[in-house]
């Protein structure tokens, strides 16, 4: 994927837009209060999300973000995450892709880390 790859990040609670292309939820847990029909997802890619243990340890504490990002990258390097990463890469290659998360503070979430890993992939 190139840096101008048409991948964007949005909150899953934001209304779908035509420019979204493939809409993929990249959280391990389903977003509270959101009906599946309202999300209009192409897919739900749980295996691209941080492990439950890592998510609980991080607890969205900004002072832990750097270490969280390192640990999350290590999880994404493992074999279990490779099919999910490949699927996201393939979706991005075939058109616009929007990575969706329920996280309130997207800048301190796993999604920018995931986006960075996807952009580094051949």
C-alpha positions in Angstrom: 0.0 0.0 0.0 1.2 3.5 -0.8 0.8 6.5 1.5 -2.0 7.7 -0.8 -3.8 4.4 -0.5 -7.3 5.5 0.1 -7.4 4.1 3.6 -9.1 6.2 6.2 -10.1 5.9 9.8 -13.5 6.8 11.2 -15.6 6.1 14.3 -18.2 3.4 13.7 -20.9 5.6 15.2 -20.4 8.2 12.4 -22.9 7.9 9.6 -21.7 5.9 6.6 -20.5 8.0 3.6 -20.3 7.0 -0.1 -16.5 7.6 0.0 -16.1 5.0 2.8 -15.7 2.1 0.3 -15.3 -1.1 2.2 -16.2 -0.5 5.9 -14.4 -2.8 8.3 -14.7 -2.8 12.0 -11.3 -3.4 13.6 -12.4 -3.7 17.3 -12.5 -7.0 19.2 -15.8 -6.1 20.9 -19.0 -5.0 19.2 -19.7 -1.3 19.8 -22.3 -0.6 22.5 -25.6 0.7 21.4 -25.1 0.1 17.7 -27.3 -2.1 15.7 -25.5 -4.3 13.2 -27.7 -3.1 10.3 -26.9 0.6 11.2 -23.1 -0.1 11.0 -23.3 -1.1 7.3 -20.1 -3.1 7.6 -18.3 -4.9 4.8 -16.6 -7.1 7.5 -15.7 -7.3 11.2 -12.0 -8.0 11.5 -11.6 -9.0 15.1 -8.2 -10.6 14.6 -6.7 -7.3 13.6 -7.5 -5.8 17.0 -5.3 -5.9 20.1 -5.7 -8.9 22.4 -8.1 -8.6 25.3 -5.1 -8.7 27.7 -3.3 -5.8 25.9 -6.5 -3.8 25.6 -7.2 -4.1 29.3 -3.6 -3.3 30.3 -3.6 -0.2 28.1 -7.0 1.1 29.2 -6.7 4.0 26.8 -4.1 5.8 29.1 -2.2 8.1 26.8 1.0 7.8 29.0 1.1 4.1 28.0 0.5 4.7 24.3 4.1 4.2 23.2 4.5 0.9 25.0 1.0 -0.1 23.9 2.0 0.5 20.2 5.1 -1.6 20.6 3.2 -4.5 22.2 0.4 -4.2 19.6 2.9 -4.3 16.7 4.5 -7.4 18.2 1.0 -9.0 18.3 0.4 -8.1 14.6 3.8 -9.7 13.7 2.5 -13.1 15.0 1.1 -15.7 12.6 -2.5 -15.4 14.0 -2.8 -11.8 12.8 -1.5 -12.5 9.3 -4.8 -13.6 7.6 -6.6 -10.5 9.0 -3.8 -8.2 7.8 -3.8 -9.8 4.4 -7.6 -9.4 4.1 -7.3 -5.6 5.0 -4.4 -5.2 2.5 -6.5 -6.9 -0.2 -9.5 -4.7 0.5 -7.3 -1.6 0.3 -5.9 -2.7 -3.0 -9.3 -3.1 -4.5 -10.7 0.3 -3.6 -11.3 2.7 -0.8 -11.1 1.2 2.7 -12.4 2.7 6.0 -11.1 1.2 9.2 -13.8 1.7 11.9 -13.5 1.8 15.7 -15.8 2.6 18.6 -12.9 4.3 20.4 -13.6 7.9 21.4 -10.0 9.1 21.1 -8.9 7.6 17.8 -5.5 9.2 17.9 -4.6 7.1 21.0 -6.3 4.0 19.8 -4.9 0.9 18.1 -6.1 2.1 14.7 -3.3 4.4 13.8 -0.8 1.6 14.7 -2.7 -0.8 12.5 -2.8 1.7 9.7 1.0 2.2 10.0 1.5 -1.6 9.8 -0.7 -1.9 6.8 1.1 0.9 5.0 4.5 -0.8 5.7 3.3 -4.1 4.1 4.4 -4.8 0.5 
